[in-house]
């Protein structure tokens, strides 16, 4: 059973996670996406490591934690977020967040197809409904002029995060309390920053159009989706377990499209609304069906 504190943490995490897409679209309008994300991770990572060191955390990590640093740094921070930042030069934030929110569906589908993990009828129904909802939204947006390359990059990003989620189990750093957690999270961000900088250097022109909106969005991403949401997520996983915590992903399509509409003025058609509801229901059904009994 989830207590009220866990429910509150899950709601706050989902709201923070969902808000990253609308603010990212603001950033990429005035700055090169990979370079901006690399800088964000460099600053967030150094802050996290500095605070962890001040709290007594050590540099020494065990093998599983170093594996987490490399895998999450490359797959989550560099591949997943990097691909989404690039894609949002051409696709709306509401579409990007819906595709990204399908990650739990991808994890369930890959686990079923590759590992033979069984899904009960509710999970299979949720899987089918969730992907049908995503296909409905993507089809509507593609026929409405959404950039196919941007959509493909969003899908690849979600797949990268799904692979990272399957590769690694519970959050690293749990043995060292908050200080150890901060150290590992910070190192993951720094690993992502190095990879993104290596890609940005030959591929992007480092030109920035300094605006108040860019500054606000960048600072927001540093502290809210960057640090706060990550820490809340790991704390939630440690409190109620990864499977139960992942249930809150069903709220991401709702929060993400709502924030994009309020912040960016993105429109949401009837078919989009139906698709969002179907995706959210599918995610919830899959996660409920995978809970340990």
C-alpha atoms as a printed R data frame, in Angstrom:
    type eleno elety resid chain resno       x       y       z
1   ATOM     1    CA   UNK     A     1   0.000   0.000   0.000
2   ATOM     2    CA   UNK     A     2   1.105   3.547  -0.739
3   ATOM     3    CA   UNK     A     3   0.976   6.053   2.094
4   ATOM     4    CA   UNK     A     4  -0.036   9.680   1.569
5   ATOM     5    CA   UNK     A     5   3.565  10.814   1.501
6   ATOM     6    CA   UNK     A     6   4.365   8.409  -1.333
7   ATOM     7    CA   UNK     A     7   1.312   9.581  -3.280
8   ATOM     8    CA   UNK     A     8   2.375  13.213  -2.840
9   ATOM     9    CA   UNK     A     9   5.939  12.408  -3.919
10  ATOM    10    CA   UNK     A    10   4.641  10.601  -7.005
11  ATOM    11    CA   UNK     A    11   2.395  13.494  -8.004
12  ATOM    12    CA   UNK     A    12   5.192  16.037  -7.571
13  ATOM    13    CA   UNK     A    13   7.642  13.869  -9.533
14  ATOM    14    CA   UNK     A    14   5.201  13.432 -12.419
15  ATOM    15    CA   UNK     A    15   4.484  17.167 -12.543
16  ATOM    16    CA   UNK     A    16   8.205  18.029 -12.534
17  ATOM    17    CA   UNK     A    17   9.093  15.358 -15.104
18  ATOM    18    CA   UNK     A    18   6.308  16.446 -17.434
19  ATOM    19    CA   UNK     A    19   7.275  20.110 -17.246
20  ATOM    20    CA   UNK     A    20  10.728  19.375 -18.681
21  ATOM    21    CA   UNK     A    21   9.408  19.080 -22.223
22  ATOM    22    CA   UNK     A    22   7.734  22.476 -22.505
23  ATOM    23    CA   UNK     A    23  10.743  24.229 -20.958
24  ATOM    24    CA   UNK     A    24  13.100  22.283 -23.227
25  ATOM    25    CA   UNK     A    25  11.222  23.585 -26.256
26  ATOM    26    CA   UNK     A    26  11.830  27.123 -24.992
27  ATOM    27    CA   UNK     A    27  15.553  26.391 -24.606
28  ATOM    28    CA   UNK     A    28  16.086  24.872 -28.055
29  ATOM    29    CA   UNK     A    29  14.433  27.881 -29.694
30  ATOM    30    CA   UNK     A    30  17.389  30.053 -28.637
31  ATOM    31    CA   UNK     A    31  20.324  27.681 -28.021
32  ATOM    32    CA   UNK     A    32  21.889  24.570 -29.614
33  ATOM    33    CA   UNK     A    33  20.110  21.609 -27.983
34  ATOM    34    CA   UNK     A    34  23.024  19.256 -27.278
35  ATOM    35    CA   UNK     A    35  25.303  22.021 -25.992
36  ATOM    36    CA   UNK     A    36  22.553  23.445 -23.773
37  ATOM    37    CA   UNK     A    37  21.809  20.020 -22.315
38  ATOM    38    CA   UNK     A    38  25.509  19.291 -21.808
39  ATOM    39    CA   UNK     A    39  25.903  22.553 -19.888
40  ATOM    40    CA   UNK     A    40  22.830  21.792 -17.808
41  ATOM    41    CA   UNK     A    41  24.207  18.383 -16.833
42  ATOM    42    CA   UNK     A    42  27.670  19.794 -16.136
43  ATOM    43    CA   UNK     A    43  26.303  22.377 -13.697
44  ATOM    44    CA   UNK     A    44  23.748  20.040 -12.083
45  ATOM    45    CA   UNK     A    45  26.313  17.247 -11.808
46  ATOM    46    CA   UNK     A    46  28.960  19.439 -10.186
47  ATOM    47    CA   UNK     A    47  26.399  20.814  -7.718
48  ATOM    48    CA   UNK     A    48  25.239  17.319  -6.784
49  ATOM    49    CA   UNK     A    49  28.789  16.014  -6.354
50  ATOM    50    CA   UNK     A    50  29.840  19.055  -4.318
51  ATOM    51    CA   UNK     A    51  26.881  18.709  -1.951
52  ATOM    52    CA   UNK     A    52  27.483  14.945  -1.673
53  ATOM    53    CA   UNK     A    53  31.131  15.531  -0.778
54  ATOM    54    CA   UNK     A    54  30.149  18.139   1.803
55  ATOM    55    CA   UNK     A    55  27.804  15.562   3.346
56  ATOM    56    CA   UNK     A    56  30.626  13.035   3.593
57  ATOM    57    CA   UNK     A    57  30.108  10.894   0.499
58  ATOM    58    CA   UNK     A    58  33.181   9.218  -0.975
59  ATOM    59    CA   UNK     A    59  34.287   8.908  -4.590
60  ATOM    60    CA   UNK     A    60  34.613   5.163  -4.243
61  ATOM    61    CA   UNK     A    61  31.665   3.303  -5.754
62  ATOM    62    CA   UNK     A    62  31.046  -0.405  -6.105
63  ATOM    63    CA   UNK     A    63  30.833  -2.103  -9.486
64  ATOM    64    CA   UNK     A    64  27.036  -1.892  -9.700
65  ATOM    65    CA   UNK     A    65  27.107   1.835  -8.967
66  ATOM    66    CA   UNK     A    66  29.739   2.501 -11.634
67  ATOM    67    CA   UNK     A    67  27.661   0.486 -14.081
68  ATOM    68    CA   UNK     A    68  24.720   2.690 -13.157
69  ATOM    69    CA   UNK     A    69  26.796   5.832 -13.699
70  ATOM    70    CA   UNK     A    70  27.856   4.765 -17.186
71  ATOM    71    CA   UNK     A    71  24.536   3.262 -18.307
72  ATOM    72    CA   UNK     A    72  22.323   6.064 -17.050
73  ATOM    73    CA   UNK     A    73  24.798   8.721 -18.101
74  ATOM    74    CA   UNK     A    74  24.821   7.437 -21.676
75  ATOM    75    CA   UNK     A    75  21.333   5.986 -22.136
76  ATOM    76    CA   UNK     A    76  19.191   8.300 -20.036
77  ATOM    77    CA   UNK     A    77  21.029  11.607 -19.886
78  ATOM    78    CA   UNK     A    78  22.767  11.581 -23.277
79  ATOM    79    CA   UNK     A    79  20.605   9.406 -25.550
80  ATOM    80    CA   UNK     A    80  17.090   9.844 -24.141
81  ATOM    81    CA   UNK     A    81  17.238  13.531 -23.271
82  ATOM    82    CA   UNK     A    82  19.668  14.410 -26.063
83  ATOM    83    CA   UNK     A    83  17.404  12.922 -28.738
84  ATOM    84    CA   UNK     A    84  14.361  14.638 -27.242
85  ATOM    85    CA   UNK     A    85  16.083  18.022 -27.082
86  ATOM    86    CA   UNK     A    86  17.103  17.729 -30.738
87  ATOM    87    CA   UNK     A    87  13.633  16.548 -31.734
88  ATOM    88    CA   UNK     A    88  11.892  19.461 -30.044
89  ATOM    89    CA   UNK     A    89  13.368  21.803 -32.589
90  ATOM    90    CA   UNK     A    90  10.709  20.367 -34.900
91  ATOM    91    CA   UNK     A    91   7.967  18.667 -32.848
92  ATOM    92    CA   UNK     A    92   5.623  20.042 -30.221
93  ATOM    93    CA   UNK     A    93   6.333  19.413 -26.556
94  ATOM    94    CA   UNK     A    94   2.941  17.737 -26.090
95  ATOM    95    CA   UNK     A    95   3.775  15.082 -28.706
96  ATOM    96    CA   UNK     A    96   7.275  14.531 -27.278
97  ATOM    97    CA   UNK     A    97   5.965  14.022 -23.752
98  ATOM    98    CA   UNK     A    98   3.338  11.512 -24.902
99  ATOM    99    CA   UNK     A    99   5.927   9.444 -26.778
100 ATOM   100    CA   UNK     A   100   8.321   9.625 -23.808
101 ATOM   101    CA   UNK     A   101   5.513   8.615 -21.452
102 ATOM   102    CA   UNK     A   102   5.157   5.356 -23.391
103 ATOM   103    CA   UNK     A   103   8.473   4.180 -21.905
104 ATOM   104    CA   UNK     A   104   6.798   1.881 -19.317
105 ATOM   105    CA   UNK     A   105   4.864   0.266 -22.181
106 ATOM   106    CA   UNK     A   106   8.139  -0.312 -24.046
107 ATOM   107    CA   UNK     A   107   9.721  -1.842 -20.948
108 ATOM   108    CA   UNK     A   108   6.772  -4.218 -20.521
109 ATOM   109    CA   UNK     A   109   6.753  -5.142 -24.218
110 ATOM   110    CA   UNK     A   110  10.522  -5.750 -24.358
111 ATOM   111    CA   UNK     A   111  10.456  -7.765 -21.123
112 ATOM   112    CA   UNK     A   112   7.632  -9.886 -22.515
113 ATOM   113    CA   UNK     A   113   9.252 -10.375 -25.945
114 ATOM   114    CA   UNK     A   114  12.906 -10.768 -24.930
115 ATOM   115    CA   UNK     A   115  12.831 -12.123 -21.392
116 ATOM   116    CA   UNK     A   116   9.638 -14.135 -21.480
117 ATOM   117    CA   UNK     A   117   8.130 -12.218 -18.576
118 ATOM   118    CA   UNK     A   118   4.451 -13.026 -18.387
119 ATOM   119    CA   UNK     A   119   1.800 -10.345 -18.438
120 ATOM   120    CA   UNK     A   120  -1.691 -11.095 -17.137
121 ATOM   121    CA   UNK     A   121  -4.683 -10.271 -19.368
122 ATOM   122    CA   UNK     A   122  -5.003  -6.797 -17.818
123 ATOM   123    CA   UNK     A   123  -1.374  -6.049 -18.686
124 ATOM   124    CA   UNK     A   124  -1.721  -7.294 -22.271
125 ATOM   125    CA   UNK     A   125  -4.873  -5.228 -22.726
126 ATOM   126    CA   UNK     A   126  -3.130  -2.184 -21.285
127 ATOM   127    CA   UNK     A   127  -0.131  -2.737 -23.558
128 ATOM   128    CA   UNK     A   128  -2.326  -2.904 -26.652
129 ATOM   129    CA   UNK     A   129  -4.400   0.099 -25.598
130 ATOM   130    CA   UNK     A   130  -1.358   2.188 -24.698
131 ATOM   131    CA   UNK     A   131   0.396   1.649 -28.008
132 ATOM   132    CA   UNK     A   132  -2.881   2.202 -29.867
133 ATOM   133    CA   UNK     A   133  -3.259   5.548 -28.089
134 ATOM   134    CA   UNK     A   134   0.288   6.586 -29.005
135 ATOM   135    CA   UNK     A   135  -0.301   5.510 -32.625
136 ATOM   136    CA   UNK     A   136  -3.541   7.520 -32.745
137 ATOM   137    CA   UNK     A   137  -1.808  10.684 -31.522
138 ATOM   138    CA   UNK     A   138   1.221  10.235 -33.778
139 ATOM   139    CA   UNK     A   139  -0.980   9.546 -36.796
140 ATOM   140    CA   UNK     A   140  -3.041  12.653 -36.109
141 ATOM   141    CA   UNK     A   141   0.035  14.830 -35.676
142 ATOM   142    CA   UNK     A   142   1.892  13.393 -38.697
143 ATOM   143    CA   UNK     A   143  -1.054  14.038 -40.980
144 ATOM   144    CA   UNK     A   144  -1.205  17.515 -39.445
145 ATOM   145    CA   UNK     A   145   2.382  18.256 -40.428
146 ATOM   146    CA   UNK     A   146   4.522  16.981 -37.556
147 ATOM   147    CA   UNK     A   147   8.117  16.357 -38.619
148 ATOM   148    CA   UNK     A   148   8.713  12.590 -39.149
149 ATOM   149    CA   UNK     A   149  12.398  12.851 -38.203
150 ATOM   150    CA   UNK     A   150  11.539  14.585 -34.936
151 ATOM   151    CA   UNK     A   151   8.964  11.890 -34.127
152 ATOM   152    CA   UNK     A   152  11.507   9.154 -34.912
153 ATOM   153    CA   UNK     A   153  14.075  10.770 -32.609
154 ATOM   154    CA   UNK     A   154  11.512  10.898 -29.775
155 ATOM   155    CA   UNK     A   155  10.770   7.190 -30.244
156 ATOM   156    CA   UNK     A   156  14.482   6.318 -30.220
157 ATOM   157    CA   UNK     A   157  14.917   8.383 -27.060
158 ATOM   158    CA   UNK     A   158  12.109   6.539 -25.285
159 ATOM   159    CA   UNK     A   159  13.640   3.217 -26.357
160 ATOM   160    CA   UNK     A   160  17.005   4.274 -24.912
161 ATOM   161    CA   UNK     A   161  15.362   5.035 -21.569
162 ATOM   162    CA   UNK     A   162  13.489   1.714 -21.681
163 ATOM   163    CA   UNK     A   163  16.768  -0.152 -22.217
164 ATOM   164    CA   UNK     A   164  18.363   1.743 -19.319
165 ATOM   165    CA   UNK     A   165  15.403   0.868 -17.109
166 ATOM   166    CA   UNK     A   166  15.630  -2.814 -18.030
167 ATOM   167    CA   UNK     A   167  19.404  -2.921 -17.599
168 ATOM   168    CA   UNK     A   168  19.444  -1.480 -14.116
169 ATOM   169    CA   UNK     A   169  17.201  -2.372 -11.247
170 ATOM   170    CA   UNK     A   170  16.724  -0.255  -8.149
171 ATOM   171    CA   UNK     A   171  18.390   3.105  -7.884
172 ATOM   172    CA   UNK     A   172  22.058   3.157  -7.181
173 ATOM   173    CA   UNK     A   173  23.457   4.880  -4.174
174 ATOM   174    CA   UNK     A   174  20.886   3.378  -1.831
175 ATOM   175    CA   UNK     A   175  23.584   1.998   0.458
176 ATOM   176    CA   UNK     A   176  24.955   5.431   1.226
177 ATOM   177    CA   UNK     A   177  21.791   7.352   2.060
178 ATOM   178    CA   UNK     A   178  21.139  10.795   0.568
179 ATOM   179    CA   UNK     A   179  24.849  11.651   0.263
180 ATOM   180    CA   UNK     A   180  25.621   8.472  -1.668
181 ATOM   181    CA   UNK     A   181  22.571   8.977  -3.845
182 ATOM   182    CA   UNK     A   182  23.608  12.537  -4.668
183 ATOM   183    CA   UNK     A   183  27.118  11.376  -5.557
184 ATOM   184    CA   UNK     A   184  25.887   8.742  -8.011
185 ATOM   185    CA   UNK     A   185  23.261  11.027  -9.555
186 ATOM   186    CA   UNK     A   186  25.862  13.769  -9.965
187 ATOM   187    CA   UNK     A   187  28.335  11.424 -11.628
188 ATOM   188    CA   UNK     A   188  25.596  10.171 -13.963
189 ATOM   189    CA   UNK     A   189  24.938  13.751 -15.024
190 ATOM   190    CA   UNK     A   190  28.626  14.449 -15.567
191 ATOM   191    CA   UNK     A   191  28.928  11.296 -17.706
192 ATOM   192    CA   UNK     A   192  25.998  12.504 -19.789
193 ATOM   193    CA   UNK     A   193  27.564  15.947 -20.096
194 ATOM   194    CA   UNK     A   194  30.818  14.525 -21.442
195 ATOM   195    CA   UNK     A   195  28.999  12.412 -24.049
196 ATOM   196    CA   UNK     A   196  26.772  15.301 -25.158
197 ATOM   197    CA   UNK     A   197  29.711  17.711 -25.417
198 ATOM   198    CA   UNK     A   198  31.576  15.215 -27.611
199 ATOM   199    CA   UNK     A   199  28.556  15.076 -29.934
200 ATOM   200    CA   UNK     A   200  27.813  18.792 -29.874
201 ATOM   201    CA   UNK     A   201  31.353  19.914 -30.704
202 ATOM   202    CA   UNK     A   202  31.400  18.641 -34.335
203 ATOM   203    CA   UNK     A   203  27.645  18.752 -35.003
204 ATOM   204    CA   UNK     A   204  26.419  22.102 -33.691
205 ATOM   205    CA   UNK     A   205  27.148  25.783 -34.080
206 ATOM   206    CA   UNK     A   206  27.416  27.244 -30.597
207 ATOM   207    CA   UNK     A   207  25.252  30.302 -31.132
208 ATOM   208    CA   UNK     A   208  22.924  31.499 -28.376
209 ATOM   209    CA   UNK     A   209  20.190  34.104 -28.535
210 ATOM   210    CA   UNK     A   210  20.177  35.370 -24.912
211 ATOM   211    CA   UNK     A   211  16.614  36.080 -23.831
212 ATOM   212    CA   UNK     A   212  14.886  36.209 -20.419
213 ATOM   213    CA   UNK     A   213  12.774  33.197 -21.422
214 ATOM   214    CA   UNK     A   214  15.885  31.162 -22.205
215 ATOM   215    CA   UNK     A   215  17.512  32.068 -18.885
216 ATOM   216    CA   UNK     A   216  14.401  31.229 -16.861
217 ATOM   217    CA   UNK     A   217  13.834  27.936 -18.674
218 ATOM   218    CA   UNK     A   218  17.479  26.917 -18.270
219 ATOM   219    CA   UNK     A   219  17.595  27.684 -14.534
220 ATOM   220    CA   UNK     A   220  14.271  25.901 -14.057
221 ATOM   221    CA   UNK     A   221  15.600  22.795 -15.821
222 ATOM   222    CA   UNK     A   222  18.742  22.832 -13.702
223 ATOM   223    CA   UNK     A   223  16.968  22.603 -10.375
224 ATOM   224    CA   UNK     A   224  13.494  21.154 -10.977
225 ATOM   225    CA   UNK     A   225  13.543  18.389 -13.620
226 ATOM   226    CA   UNK     A   226  17.332  18.129 -13.328
227 ATOM   227    CA   UNK     A   227  18.006  17.712  -9.604
228 ATOM   228    CA   UNK     A   228  14.745  17.757  -7.654
229 ATOM   229    CA   UNK     A   229  12.761  15.332  -9.845
230 ATOM   230    CA   UNK     A   230  15.675  12.878  -9.996
231 ATOM   231    CA   UNK     A   231  16.082  12.834  -6.210
232 ATOM   232    CA   UNK     A   232  12.339  12.515  -5.635
233 ATOM   233    CA   UNK     A   233  12.175   9.621  -8.090
234 ATOM   234    CA   UNK     A   234  14.980   7.671  -6.406
235 ATOM   235    CA   UNK     A   235  13.493   8.393  -2.963
236 ATOM   236    CA   UNK     A   236  10.097   7.181  -4.182
237 ATOM   237    CA   UNK     A   237  11.616   3.977  -5.592
238 ATOM   238    CA   UNK     A   238  13.321   3.308  -2.271
239 ATOM   239    CA   UNK     A   239  10.061   3.960  -0.412
240 ATOM   240    CA   UNK     A   240   7.577   1.875  -2.429
241 ATOM   241    CA   UNK     A   241   9.633  -0.035  -5.013
242 ATOM   242    CA   UNK     A   242  10.287   0.555  -8.714
243 ATOM   243    CA   UNK     A   243   7.114  -1.132 -10.016
244 ATOM   244    CA   UNK     A   244   4.735   0.813  -7.796
245 ATOM   245    CA   UNK     A   245   6.640   4.047  -8.338
246 ATOM   246    CA   UNK     A   246   6.408   3.617 -12.122
247 ATOM   247    CA   UNK     A   247   2.603   3.639 -11.826
248 ATOM   248    CA   UNK     A   248   2.798   7.435 -11.583
249 ATOM   249    CA   UNK     A   249   3.978   7.564 -15.200
250 ATOM   250    CA   UNK     A   250   0.321   7.270 -16.212
251 ATOM   251    CA   UNK     A   251  -0.091  10.923 -15.169
252 ATOM   252    CA   UNK     A   252   2.659  12.191 -17.469
253 ATOM   253    CA   UNK     A   253   0.562  12.455 -20.663
254 ATOM   254    CA   UNK     A   254  -2.042  14.551 -18.812
255 ATOM   255    CA   UNK     A   255   0.452  16.827 -17.064
256 ATOM   256    CA   UNK     A   256   2.685  17.137 -20.120
257 ATOM   257    CA   UNK     A   257  -0.041  18.169 -22.546
258 ATOM   258    CA   UNK     A   258  -1.594  20.512 -19.981
259 ATOM   259    CA   UNK     A   259   1.705  22.297 -19.291
260 ATOM   260    CA   UNK     A   260   2.473  22.560 -23.022
261 ATOM   261    CA   UNK     A   261  -0.944  24.112 -23.601
262 ATOM   262    CA   UNK     A   262  -0.596  26.600 -20.729
263 ATOM   263    CA   UNK     A   263   3.054  27.535 -21.268
264 ATOM   264    CA   UNK     A   264   3.397  27.328 -25.045
265 ATOM   265    CA   UNK     A   265  -0.171  27.658 -26.263
266 ATOM   266    CA   UNK     A   266  -0.078  24.247 -27.968
267 ATOM   267    CA   UNK     A   267  -3.509  23.069 -29.053
268 ATOM   268    CA   UNK     A   268  -5.045  19.714 -28.148
269 ATOM   269    CA   UNK     A   269  -7.649  18.285 -30.506
270 ATOM   270    CA   UNK     A   270 -10.400  15.797 -29.725
271 ATOM   271    CA   UNK     A   271  -8.443  12.826 -31.077
272 ATOM   272    CA   UNK     A   272  -5.398  13.980 -29.095
273 ATOM   273    CA   UNK     A   273  -7.485  14.065 -25.926
274 ATOM   274    CA   UNK     A   274  -8.856  10.586 -26.572
275 ATOM   275    CA   UNK     A   275  -5.355   9.313 -27.299
276 ATOM   276    CA   UNK     A   276  -3.949  10.847 -24.094
277 ATOM   277    CA   UNK     A   277  -6.677   9.152 -22.033
278 ATOM   278    CA   UNK     A   278  -6.088   5.791 -23.749
279 ATOM   279    CA   UNK     A   279  -2.299   6.007 -23.283
280 ATOM   280    CA   UNK     A   280  -2.684   6.935 -19.608
281 ATOM   281    CA   UNK     A   281  -5.143   4.084 -19.038
282 ATOM   282    CA   UNK     A   282  -2.854   1.636 -20.803
283 ATOM   283    CA   UNK     A   283   0.161   2.634 -18.720
284 ATOM   284    CA   UNK     A   284  -1.852   2.358 -15.513
285 ATOM   285    CA   UNK     A   285  -3.207  -1.087 -16.487
286 ATOM   286    CA   UNK     A   286   0.265  -2.407 -17.339
287 ATOM   287    CA   UNK     A   287   1.814  -1.132 -14.113
288 ATOM   288    CA   UNK     A   288  -1.016  -2.428 -11.920
289 ATOM   289    CA   UNK     A   289  -0.799  -5.836 -13.595
290 ATOM   290    CA   UNK     A   290   2.965  -6.048 -12.946
291 ATOM   291    CA   UNK     A   291   2.753  -5.296  -9.242
292 ATOM   292    CA   UNK     A   292   3.877  -8.107  -6.963
293 ATOM   293    CA   UNK     A   293   0.925  -9.679  -5.199
